[in-house]
Amino acid sequence: MRGFRSAGNIVLDLASAAPSVVKSIRQRDLLNTWLRLYARQQLAPAIWEYQPARLEEELSDLIYYTVDISTPTPRLTIQSEGTRISRAYGHTGKGVLLDDYIGPRLAPFVMPVYYECVARGLPVYSVADVDDIYGRVVAYERLLLPFQTDGNVCHIIASLKAFCEDGGFEIKNLMRRNDALPRPKLRAVIDRDLFHRAPGRIAAAELVEFADPAGVTTKIIELN
């Protein structure tokens, strides 16, 4: 299943995906914490419930937004932003509407994924290639996590990661270059397999078979 969101004259194709689409280990940790809260009632959690481990280590790559749905198009206001993200965009933006902060050049590429996150109340993941000031290709990975109150999405947390296969890159003004627009590689709504099982666990009442190295003796144990 695919969805479509538009901004200006650009229509973005949004794929359906499972949590495994997210490649960054840190972003997967953030997503797994969200999924554990979501699994209780199949609803986006409240933002005050969200307390992932090592959150302070991630703050430089996180942006918090409030969401106003009283208008036909949701309005997202930046409430905080990491220092790395400020460098990528060239200036800070606390208290500024997101579409004003990124400007009309980038809005058609950025805003539709946020609108989808608000509309669906589900995580949205996107990857785009951008060029730094030296022409090196940088993968820009964005994970959006929605949070609701009284059934409406009123907050979003964005985790933004940048990665270059060639090694180092220049993050300063990464998103403000005028000669090259982002090249979208993936846009997906995470709407499948919305659960999280901690690794290394064996389900209750699962049968596990043990055999000695020679294969002579076999035991079957039921774990409860």
C-alpha positions as a printed NumPy array, in Angstrom:
array([[  0.   ,   0.   ,   0.   ],
       [  1.211,   3.47 ,  -0.822],
       [  0.059,   6.944,   0.09 ],
       [  0.522,  10.313,  -1.529],
       [  1.076,  13.766,  -0.032],
       [  1.585,  16.929,  -2.027],
       [  3.272,  20.274,  -1.43 ],
       [  3.21 ,  22.826,  -4.186],
       [  3.386,  20.982,  -7.496],
       [  5.334,  18.009,  -6.127],
       [  3.538,  14.775,  -5.201],
       [  5.497,  12.414,  -2.986],
       [  5.036,   8.654,  -3.165],
       [  5.023,   7.183,   0.356],
       [  5.665,   3.447,   0.685],
       [  4.385,   1.119,   3.405],
       [  7.17 ,  -0.379,   5.546],
       [  8.037,  -2.335,   8.683],
       [ 10.349,  -0.985,  11.419],
       [ 13.281,  -2.853,   9.849],
       [ 13.402,  -0.157,   7.142],
       [ 15.27 ,   2.074,   9.631],
       [ 18.998,   1.349,   9.348],
       [ 20.562,   3.568,  12.028],
       [ 21.001,   1.68 ,  15.319],
       [ 20.303,   4.818,  17.348],
       [ 17.152,   5.576,  15.37 ],
       [ 15.999,   1.97 ,  15.778],
       [ 16.412,   2.342,  19.549],
       [ 14.253,   5.473,  19.491],
       [ 11.668,   3.723,  17.339],
       [ 11.593,   0.6  ,  19.531],
       [ 10.84 ,   2.692,  22.609],
       [  7.955,   4.321,  20.709],
       [  6.689,   0.915,  19.548],
       [  6.573,  -0.476,  23.088],
       [  4.311,   2.421,  24.092],
       [  2.22 ,   2.174,  20.918],
       [  1.586,  -1.558,  21.436],
       [ -0.56 ,  -1.024,  24.544],
       [ -3.567,   0.461,  22.726],
       [ -2.401,   0.708,  19.118],
       [ -2.195,   4.487,  19.524],
       [  0.63 ,   6.991,  19.445],
       [  1.735,   7.668,  23.045],
       [  1.795,  10.979,  24.891],
       [  5.127,  12.755,  24.689],
       [  5.603,  12.783,  28.471],
       [  5.631,   8.952,  28.44 ],
       [  8.522,   8.791,  26.017],
       [ 11.779,   8.259,  27.911],
       [ 14.221,   6.265,  25.742],
       [ 17.548,   5.171,  27.143],
       [ 20.523,   7.468,  26.503],
       [ 18.214,  10.235,  25.308],
       [ 20.734,  12.925,  26.276],
       [ 23.272,  11.406,  23.88 ],
       [ 20.827,  11.939,  21.01 ],
       [ 19.68 ,  15.483,  21.741],
       [ 22.074,  17.072,  19.249],
       [ 20.312,  15.148,  16.452],
       [ 16.714,  15.65 ,  17.668],
       [ 14.146,  18.347,  16.959],
       [ 10.93 ,  18.691,  18.977],
       [  7.847,  20.22 ,  17.341],
       [  4.384,  21.197,  18.508],
       [  1.578,  20.568,  16.02 ],
       [ -1.413,  22.87 ,  15.492],
       [ -4.222,  21.057,  13.65 ],
       [ -6.757,  23.889,  13.891],
       [ -5.897,  24.971,  10.346],
       [ -6.548,  23.027,   7.103],
       [ -2.813,  22.337,   6.822],
       [ -1.055,  21.383,  10.093],
       [  1.346,  23.996,  11.431],
       [  4.535,  22.688,  13.046],
       [  6.524,  24.957,  15.347],
       [ 10.117,  24.174,  16.332],
       [ 10.431,  23.949,  20.118],
       [ 14.051,  22.831,  20.326],
       [ 16.735,  21.744,  17.937],
       [ 20.093,  20.06 ,  18.123],
       [ 23.326,  21.903,  17.48 ],
       [ 24.238,  19.66 ,  14.534],
       [ 20.918,  20.375,  12.843],
       [ 21.37 ,  24.118,  13.31 ],
       [ 24.706,  23.864,  11.5  ],
       [ 23.15 ,  21.892,   8.634],
       [ 20.498,  24.565,   8.077],
       [ 22.769,  27.497,   8.826],
       [ 20.835,  29.022,  11.746],
       [ 18.706,  28.189,  14.767],
       [ 14.927,  28.122,  14.555],
       [ 13.322,  27.743,  17.986],
       [  9.833,  29.231,  17.952],
       [  9.714,  29.343,  14.13 ],
       [  7.222,  27.505,  11.911],
       [  8.963,  24.613,  10.177],
       [  7.92 ,  25.594,   6.66 ],
       [  9.24 ,  29.127,   7.247],
       [ 12.487,  27.758,   8.675],
       [ 13.315,  25.504,   5.727],
       [ 12.025,  27.964,   3.132],
       [ 10.057,  27.554,  -0.111],
       [ 12.888,  25.782,  -1.903],
       [ 12.956,  22.804,   0.468],
       [  9.345,  22.796,   1.704],
       [  7.995,  20.624,  -1.167],
       [ 10.559,  17.943,  -0.325],
       [ 10.247,  18.113,   3.475],
       [  6.744,  19.083,   4.574],
       [  4.73 ,  16.186,   3.027],
       [  6.428,  13.595,   5.239],
       [  5.532,  15.628,   8.326],
       [  1.928,  15.98 ,   7.144],
       [  1.733,  12.222,   6.661],
       [  3.063,  11.635,  10.173],
       [  0.354,  13.93 ,  11.584],
       [ -2.432,  12.432,   9.45 ],
       [ -1.586,   8.792,  10.168],
       [ -0.304,   9.066,  13.718],
       [  2.487,   6.676,  12.725],
       [  6.266,   6.959,  12.313],
       [  7.556,   8.14 ,   8.952],
       [ 11.074,   7.449,   7.687],
       [ 12.817,   9.093,   4.751],
       [ 16.26 ,   9.112,   3.189],
       [ 17.607,  11.662,   0.721],
       [ 21.023,  12.256,  -0.798],
       [ 22.449,  15.765,  -0.48 ],
       [ 25.843,  17.18 ,  -1.46 ],
       [ 28.122,  18.969,   0.984],
       [ 30.086,  22.06 ,  -0.024],
       [ 32.848,  19.851,  -1.447],
       [ 30.449,  17.764,  -3.558],
       [ 30.533,  14.663,  -1.369],
       [ 27.266,  12.703,  -1.314],
       [ 25.689,  12.593,   2.141],
       [ 22.721,  10.383,   3.059],
       [ 20.277,  12.391,   5.164],
       [ 18.048,  10.059,   7.214],
       [ 14.928,  11.426,   8.932],
       [ 12.769,   9.495,  11.423],
       [  9.552,  11.193,  12.575],
       [  7.772,   9.973,  15.721],
       [  4.243,  11.274,  16.488],
       [  2.765,  11.848,  19.955],
       [ -0.894,  12.442,  20.723],
       [ -3.221,  13.89 ,  23.317],
       [ -6.995,  13.222,  23.262],
       [ -6.657,  11.372,  19.98 ],
       [ -4.857,  14.135,  18.064],
       [ -1.169,  14.343,  17.15 ],
       [  0.129,  17.394,  18.994],
       [  3.895,  16.73 ,  19.067],
       [  6.492,  15.25 ,  16.727],
       [ 10.073,  14.328,  17.507],
       [ 12.407,  14.18 ,  14.506],
       [ 15.676,  12.254,  14.6  ],
       [ 18.008,  13.451,  11.849],
       [ 21.162,  11.581,  10.879],
       [ 23.718,  12.316,   8.172],
       [ 26.106,   9.688,   6.803],
       [ 28.748,   9.697,   4.096],
       [ 30.098,   6.435,   2.695],
       [ 33.358,   8.175,   1.834],
       [ 33.95 ,   9.067,   5.48 ],
       [ 33.958,  12.641,   6.727],
       [ 31.805,  15.419,   5.328],
       [ 31.046,  19.079,   5.98 ],
       [ 27.74 ,  19.524,   7.798],
       [ 27.82 ,  23.336,   7.761],
       [ 25.016,  24.629,   5.507],
       [ 24.463,  21.089,   4.237],
       [ 20.752,  21.789,   3.611],
       [ 21.226,  25.356,   2.356],
       [ 23.151,  24.815,  -0.85 ],
       [ 21.427,  26.55 ,  -3.753],
       [ 22.886,  24.536,  -6.605],
       [ 21.6  ,  21.059,  -5.695],
       [ 18.246,  19.968,  -4.276],
       [ 17.868,  16.846,  -2.092],
       [ 17.514,  13.636,  -4.09 ],
       [ 14.906,  11.464,  -2.342],
       [ 15.835,   7.786,  -2.065],
       [ 13.104,   6.485,   0.226],
       [  9.925,   7.76 ,   1.901],
       [  7.938,   5.292,   3.977],
       [  5.164,   5.167,   6.554],
       [  5.999,   2.558,   9.187],
       [  2.616,   0.856,   9.396],
       [  3.5  ,  -2.865,   9.417],
       [  4.73 ,  -5.144,  12.238],
       [  4.091,  -2.456,  14.83 ],
       [  5.43 ,  -4.354,  17.803],
       [  8.77 ,  -4.775,  19.482],
       [ 10.192,  -7.98 ,  20.969],
       [ 13.376,  -7.583,  22.959],
       [ 16.204,  -9.618,  21.404],
       [ 17.297, -12.846,  23.036],
       [ 13.951, -13.823,  24.517],
       [ 12.131, -17.094,  23.903],
       [  8.359, -17.013,  23.834],
       [  6.45 , -18.762,  26.629],
       [  5.589, -22.42 ,  26.048],
       [  7.997, -22.59 ,  23.133],
       [  9.566, -26.02 ,  22.532],
       [ 13.34 , -26.088,  22.36 ],
       [ 15.225, -29.204,  21.265],
       [ 18.741, -29.991,  22.508],
       [ 21.029, -32.682,  21.106],
       [ 24.493, -33.759,  22.193],
       [ 27.344, -33.331,  19.695],
       [ 27.135, -36.967,  18.597],
       [ 23.395, -36.697,  18.042],
       [ 22.716, -39.705,  20.292],
       [ 20.581, -38.152,  23.032],
       [ 17.833, -35.663,  22.339],
       [ 15.8  , -33.77 ,  24.913],
       [ 12.794, -31.537,  24.339],
       [ 12.083, -28.925,  26.979],
       [  8.956, -26.801,  27.182],
       [  9.645, -23.286,  28.382],
       [  6.83 , -21.633,  30.346]])
